[in-house]
Amino acid sequence: MNGTAYPVSFAVDYPDRPLNRLTTFFRIFTVIPITIVYAAITGFSTSWESAGETTVTIAASGIGLLFLPVLLLLLFRQKYPRWWFDWNLNLQRFSNRVAAYALLMDDRYPSTDDEQAVRLDYSYPDAEALSRGMPLVKWFLAIPHYVVLLFLHVGAFFVAIFAWFAILFTGRYPRGAFDYVEGVLRWHNRVIGYAFALVTDRYPPFSLRP
């Protein structure tokens, strides 16, 4: 891989100020309304099955990104409609604002449109410069990243618990903990941009760094 910056960039502004301890304490509850809004946008499905006893299944129908339509149009027409791109980028931005709030990185309630402290960006791709066949296999090629991210996300969960106590006692998010969680989200977004938003053919780096 060359030394240029990866096409998917992500950062969260470090809150160099006292964070709201009250909303931090109740964050697990205050995040629920905006999570419901996000779920309503991305869609969900429910099903009930009976086989001797009732089984209730609730399953997410997807993360809301336009993946299959983009894949098909890149494959057969080498086109990436601009409004599809804008939808994927802005939905990803919104989901990251919710994630940053849930992980205590910002005490401002997630906006549905303003950027706030979370900055995610990638350039509108030249569809003709993208490989036609790669969208068919990118999700598969990214499997090593899924495995690593599984452990990184578990780590981020426990780091957020540590940060919860730190904020309650000091009002601050420890900088090292913040950088780790930010790095996990950055890694996650690079994989999404490569494997599902399909905005680049460059394989994501195995790195938490910008």
C-alpha positions as CSV (number, residue, x, y, z in Angstrom):
1,M,0.0,0.0,0.0
2,N,1.3,3.5,-0.8
3,G,2.0,6.1,1.8
4,T,-1.0,8.4,0.9
5,A,-3.8,8.8,3.3
6,Y,-6.6,6.2,3.2
7,P,-9.6,7.5,1.2
8,V,-12.0,7.1,4.2
9,S,-11.1,9.6,6.9
10,F,-12.6,9.7,10.4
11,A,-12.0,11.7,13.6
12,V,-13.8,12.7,16.7
13,D,-12.9,16.0,18.4
14,Y,-11.5,15.4,21.8
15,P,-13.7,17.1,24.5
16,D,-11.0,19.2,26.2
17,R,-13.6,20.3,28.8
18,P,-15.6,18.9,31.7
19,L,-18.3,16.5,30.4
20,N,-21.8,16.4,31.7
21,R,-21.7,13.9,34.5
22,L,-25.5,13.6,34.8
23,T,-26.1,12.7,31.2
24,T,-23.1,10.4,31.3
25,F,-24.5,8.6,34.3
26,F,-27.8,8.0,32.5
27,R,-26.3,7.5,29.0
28,I,-27.6,4.0,28.6
29,F,-31.1,5.5,28.8
30,T,-30.7,8.8,27.1
31,V,-29.3,7.2,24.0
32,I,-32.5,5.1,23.5
33,P,-34.6,7.7,21.7
34,I,-32.0,8.5,19.0
35,T,-31.3,4.8,18.6
36,I,-35.0,4.2,17.9
37,V,-34.8,7.0,15.2
38,Y,-31.8,5.3,13.7
39,A,-33.5,1.9,13.7
40,A,-36.5,3.5,12.0
41,I,-34.3,4.8,9.2
42,T,-32.3,1.6,8.7
43,G,-35.3,-0.6,9.1
44,F,-36.1,-3.7,11.2
45,S,-38.3,-6.7,11.0
46,T,-40.1,-8.9,13.5
47,S,-41.4,-12.5,13.2
48,W,-43.2,-14.9,15.5
49,E,-43.0,-18.6,15.0
50,S,-44.9,-21.3,16.9
51,A,-43.6,-24.9,17.3
52,G,-44.8,-26.2,20.5
53,E,-43.9,-22.9,22.2
54,T,-43.9,-19.4,20.9
55,T,-40.6,-18.0,19.7
56,V,-40.2,-14.3,19.1
57,T,-37.5,-13.1,16.8
58,I,-36.5,-9.5,16.2
59,A,-33.8,-9.1,13.5
60,A,-32.3,-6.0,11.9
61,S,-33.0,-5.9,8.2
62,G,-29.7,-4.2,7.5
63,I,-27.5,-1.2,8.4
64,G,-29.4,1.0,6.0
65,L,-26.6,1.4,3.5
66,L,-27.4,1.0,-0.2
67,F,-25.1,-2.0,-1.0
68,L,-26.7,-4.3,-3.5
69,P,-28.1,-1.6,-5.8
70,V,-24.6,0.1,-5.9
71,L,-22.9,-3.3,-6.4
72,L,-25.2,-4.1,-9.4
73,L,-24.8,-0.7,-11.0
74,L,-21.1,-0.7,-10.6
75,L,-20.9,-4.2,-12.1
76,F,-23.2,-3.6,-15.1
77,R,-23.1,0.1,-15.8
78,Q,-20.0,1.4,-13.9
79,K,-22.1,4.1,-12.3
80,Y,-22.5,5.3,-8.7
81,P,-25.5,7.6,-8.5
82,R,-24.6,10.7,-6.6
83,W,-27.7,10.6,-4.4
84,W,-26.9,7.0,-3.4
85,F,-23.4,8.1,-2.4
86,D,-24.8,11.0,-0.4
87,W,-27.3,8.7,1.4
88,N,-24.6,6.2,2.4
89,L,-22.2,8.9,3.6
90,N,-24.8,10.9,5.6
91,L,-26.3,7.8,7.1
92,Q,-22.8,6.6,8.1
93,R,-22.2,10.1,9.6
94,F,-25.4,9.9,11.6
95,S,-24.7,6.4,12.9
96,N,-21.2,7.5,14.0
97,R,-22.7,10.5,15.9
98,V,-25.0,8.0,17.8
99,A,-22.0,5.7,18.4
100,A,-19.8,8.5,19.7
101,Y,-22.6,9.6,22.1
102,A,-23.2,6.1,23.3
103,L,-19.5,5.6,23.9
104,L,-19.4,8.8,25.9
105,M,-17.1,10.6,23.5
106,D,-19.5,13.6,23.3
107,D,-22.1,14.8,25.7
108,R,-24.1,16.7,23.1
109,Y,-27.2,14.8,21.9
110,P,-26.6,13.4,18.4
111,S,-27.9,15.6,15.6
112,T,-29.7,14.1,12.6
113,D,-27.9,16.5,10.3
114,D,-25.2,18.7,12.0
115,E,-21.7,17.3,12.0
116,Q,-21.0,18.1,15.6
117,A,-17.7,16.6,16.9
118,V,-17.7,13.6,14.6
119,R,-16.0,14.0,11.2
120,L,-16.4,11.2,8.6
121,D,-15.6,11.8,5.0
122,Y,-14.8,10.1,1.7
123,S,-14.7,11.5,-1.8
124,Y,-17.3,10.7,-4.4
125,P,-15.6,7.9,-6.5
126,D,-15.0,7.9,-10.2
127,A,-17.1,4.8,-10.9
128,E,-15.2,4.1,-14.1
129,A,-12.0,4.0,-12.2
130,L,-13.3,1.4,-9.8
131,S,-12.9,-2.3,-10.7
132,R,-16.1,-3.8,-12.0
133,G,-15.6,-7.2,-10.4
134,M,-14.3,-6.1,-7.0
135,P,-17.6,-5.2,-5.4
136,L,-18.6,-8.9,-5.7
137,V,-15.7,-10.0,-3.4
138,K,-14.9,-7.0,-1.2
139,W,-17.2,-8.2,1.6
140,F,-15.4,-11.6,1.5
141,L,-11.9,-10.1,1.4
142,A,-12.7,-8.0,4.4
143,I,-13.3,-11.1,6.6
144,P,-9.9,-10.8,8.4
145,H,-11.0,-7.3,9.4
146,Y,-14.3,-8.6,10.8
147,V,-12.4,-11.0,13.1
148,V,-10.0,-8.3,14.4
149,L,-12.9,-5.8,14.8
150,L,-14.8,-8.3,16.9
151,F,-12.1,-8.2,19.5
152,L,-11.5,-4.4,19.1
153,H,-15.2,-3.7,19.7
154,V,-15.2,-5.8,22.8
155,G,-12.2,-3.8,24.0
156,A,-13.9,-0.5,23.2
157,F,-16.9,-1.6,25.3
158,F,-14.8,-2.2,28.4
159,V,-12.8,1.0,27.7
160,A,-16.1,2.9,27.6
161,I,-17.1,1.4,31.0
162,F,-13.7,2.6,32.4
163,A,-14.3,6.1,30.8
164,W,-17.8,6.2,32.4
165,F,-16.3,5.9,35.9
166,A,-13.5,8.4,35.0
167,I,-16.0,11.0,33.7
168,L,-18.2,10.6,36.8
169,F,-15.2,11.2,39.1
170,T,-13.2,13.6,37.1
171,G,-15.4,15.0,34.4
172,R,-12.9,14.0,31.8
173,Y,-12.5,11.2,29.2
174,P,-9.0,9.9,29.6
175,R,-7.1,10.8,26.4
176,G,-5.6,7.4,25.8
177,A,-8.9,5.7,26.2
178,F,-10.5,8.2,23.9
179,D,-7.9,7.7,21.2
180,Y,-8.4,3.9,21.4
181,V,-12.2,4.1,20.9
182,E,-11.7,6.7,18.1
183,G,-9.3,4.3,16.4
184,V,-11.7,1.4,16.6
185,L,-14.4,3.5,15.0
186,R,-12.0,4.7,12.4
187,W,-11.0,1.1,11.5
188,H,-14.7,0.1,11.4
189,N,-15.6,3.0,9.1
190,R,-12.7,2.2,6.7
191,V,-14.0,-1.4,6.4
192,I,-17.6,-0.2,5.8
193,G,-16.4,2.3,3.1
194,Y,-14.4,-0.5,1.4
195,A,-16.7,-3.5,1.7
196,F,-20.2,-2.1,1.7
197,A,-20.3,1.6,0.7
198,L,-17.9,0.5,-2.1
199,V,-16.2,3.9,-2.4
200,T,-12.7,2.6,-2.9
201,D,-10.7,-0.4,-4.1
202,R,-7.9,0.2,-1.7
203,Y,-7.8,-2.5,1.0
204,P,-8.2,-1.0,4.5
205,P,-5.1,-0.9,6.7
206,F,-4.9,-2.9,9.9
207,S,-4.4,0.2,12.0
208,L,-6.1,2.4,14.5
209,R,-4.2,5.4,13.4
210,P,-5.4,8.1,10.9
